Amino acid sequence: MTHASFPSDVRKEFGIEDTLIRFSVGIENVEDLDQAFG
């Protein structure tokens, strides 16, 4: 679940602007990334 599933008024109440971008970082094997995006 991300912030996008909440109504705009609820997001603003928590200080979450409409321009927020969710950024997720992980550790991946280079070969797996090459297969997924190659």
LODREN-775439 format. One line per 10 residues: number of its first residue (from 1); for each residue x, y, z of N, C-alpha, C. Coordinates in nm, 4 decimals, always signed. Atoms other than C-alpha are relative to their C-alpha. Layout:
NUM) X Y Z X Y Z X Y Z ~ ...
end
This chain:
1) +0.0852 -0.1170 +0.0000 +0.0000 +0.0000 +0.0000 +0.0900 +0.1236 +0.0000 ~ -0.0762 -0.1242 +0.0043 +0.1304 +0.3449 -0.0855 -0.0888 +0.1162 +0.0398 ~ +0.0740 -0.1209 -0.0345 +0.0275 +0.6974 -0.0079 -0.1079 +0.0326 -0.1032 ~ +0.0947 -0.0324 +0.1070 -0.1625 +0.7130 -0.3387 -0.1401 -0.0538 +0.0268 ~ +0.1312 +0.0595 -0.0265 -0.4446 +0.4994 -0.1998 -0.0821 +0.0806 +0.1009 ~ +0.0708 -0.0831 -0.0969 -0.5376 +0.7652 +0.0588 -0.0573 +0.1240 -0.0679 ~ +0.0579 -0.1221 +0.0569 -0.7687 +1.0590 -0.0205 +0.0947 +0.1192 +0.0188 ~ -0.0874 -0.1167 -0.0020 -0.5954 +1.3905 -0.0896 -0.0049 +0.0750 +0.1328 ~ +0.0105 -0.0744 -0.1260 -0.7293 +1.5554 +0.2280 +0.0719 -0.0719 +0.1142 ~ -0.0698 +0.0774 -0.1035 -0.5897 +1.2736 +0.4445 +0.1509 +0.0130 -0.0188
11) -0.1432 -0.0162 +0.0277 -0.2488 +1.2941 +0.2733 +0.0486 +0.1367 +0.0468 ~ -0.0395 -0.1353 -0.0402 -0.2364 +1.6698 +0.3298 +0.0025 +0.0143 +0.1515 ~ +0.0037 -0.0031 -0.1464 -0.3279 +1.6196 +0.6967 +0.1314 -0.0527 +0.0593 ~ -0.1255 +0.0587 -0.0464 -0.0104 +1.4115 +0.7341 +0.1225 +0.0640 -0.0654 ~ -0.1114 -0.0700 +0.0626 +0.2021 +1.6518 +0.5286 +0.0536 -0.0671 -0.1240 ~ -0.0420 +0.0706 +0.1214 +0.2175 +1.4275 +0.2227 -0.0570 +0.0747 -0.1204 ~ +0.0414 -0.0785 +0.1162 +0.2063 +1.6451 -0.0893 -0.0264 -0.0904 -0.1206 ~ +0.0318 +0.0768 +0.1207 +0.0716 +1.5294 -0.4261 +0.1231 -0.0246 -0.0871 ~ -0.1219 +0.0154 +0.0800 +0.4233 +1.5638 -0.5694 +0.0980 -0.1015 +0.0587 ~ -0.0874 +0.0991 -0.0628 +0.5718 +1.2984 -0.3370 +0.0217 -0.1187 -0.0931
21) -0.0351 +0.1179 +0.0794 +0.7517 +1.0172 -0.5168 +0.0503 -0.1077 +0.0948 ~ -0.0468 +0.1126 -0.0815 +0.7941 +0.6775 -0.3529 +0.1256 -0.0556 -0.0652 ~ -0.1290 +0.0462 +0.0497 +1.1546 +0.5649 -0.3905 +0.0432 -0.1197 +0.0828 ~ -0.0371 +0.1222 -0.0695 +1.2447 +0.2082 -0.3012 +0.1367 -0.0465 -0.0493 ~ -0.1352 +0.0424 +0.0340 +1.6026 +0.0823 -0.2912 +0.0219 -0.1418 +0.0514 ~ -0.0294 +0.1360 -0.0426 +1.7201 -0.2752 -0.2773 +0.1332 -0.0463 -0.0563 ~ -0.1248 +0.0586 +0.0488 +2.0209 -0.4951 -0.3388 -0.0373 -0.1150 -0.0931 ~ +0.0336 +0.1001 +0.1008 +1.9974 -0.7008 -0.6554 +0.1264 -0.0529 -0.0665 ~ -0.1058 +0.0599 +0.0793 +2.2212 -0.9344 -0.8482 -0.0026 +0.0660 -0.1378 ~ -0.0083 -0.0678 +0.1292 +2.3435 -0.7622 -1.1672 -0.0633 -0.0833 -0.1107
31) +0.0569 +0.0865 +0.1029 +2.2425 -1.0618 -1.3784 -0.1534 +0.0013 +0.0043 ~ +0.1460 -0.0064 -0.0130 +1.8869 -1.0478 -1.2415 -0.0548 +0.1291 -0.0595 ~ +0.0432 -0.1279 +0.0563 +1.8575 -0.6798 -1.3332 +0.0116 -0.0009 -0.1517 ~ -0.0190 +0.0086 +0.1448 +1.9972 -0.7459 -1.6794 -0.1108 -0.0824 -0.0641 ~ +0.1072 +0.0844 +0.0523 +1.7417 -1.0218 -1.7325 -0.1344 +0.0731 +0.0057 ~ +0.1282 -0.0682 -0.0171 +1.4528 -0.8093 -1.6022 -0.0156 +0.1189 -0.0938 ~ +0.0096 -0.1225 +0.0789 +1.5352 -0.4927 -1.7966 +0.0645 -0.0111 -0.1370 ~ -0.0759 +0.0136 +0.1242 +1.7466 -0.6257 -2.0825 -0.0793 -0.0491 -0.1105
end
